[in-house]
Amino acid sequence: MTEQYNDEKAKDRTESAQLRNHWTRPLGPLGYYWFLTFENSPELAGLVNECQPSIDFPYYDLTPQSKLHLTLGKIAHHVEISRHQLHDVAESAERTCNGIAPFEVSIERLSGVRSAVAFEVHPTTKVEELRNRLKSATESIIPRKAHLDSHPHPPHITIAYSNADGISAERSMRAISRINMSIHRISLRIDRVSLVLLSREQNHYSWEMISQVPLNGMERI
């Protein structure tokens, strides 16, 4: 009886939830960020191709494959930091991340929130360690301007952003549930971190690659 009650409550929350427009920030540069990017991951591209058609509703903007990313944190607004400081931040990150070996994460389900649909990334431990190291490296150079969150969102890769307010999320949540019943698991190798200048376009994000920090520690056999 309790399980039935919980299932009904979850259904009520899904049916009453409304989407929120993700695109509220202004067009143009948003700042410098630490990213994981996936331009050389055919496995991820293939999975996105399988999943996006099922959520191709007019109230979502689907993420282009070239724009798939995992946000590790914001460094600073683009007018708050000089190129010289960026160079120092990158060098600090190389030192701080020294010894971290390349690692793998897996994707095996989608989650929907009010403003986006995203793959969950597991396990979170290595990603969180990387976030913490980058936070320390950034704050060692610009302690008063670093914007890396103390409580960031769980690691995720967004494949669609909501472009409207007040629309019921029921159809998209049902579509996500159907996808998760048949989605196949993939693994992604993480071997570098990207420092980017992020900008908002009309209905997607773009970025300029500033530098990359390799993860070159010894891998366990």
Secondary structure, 3 states (H helix, E strand, C coil): CHHHHHHHHHHHHHHHCECCCCCCCCCEEEEEEEEEECCCCHHHHHHHHHHHHHHCCCCEEECCHHHCEEEEEEEECCCCCCHHHHHHHHHHHHHHCCCCCCEEEEECCEEEECCEEEEECECCHHHHHHHHHHHHHHHHHCCCCCCCCCCCCCCEEEEEEECCCCCECHHHHHHHHHHHHHCCCEEEEECEEEEEEEEECCCCEEEEEEEEEECCCCCCC
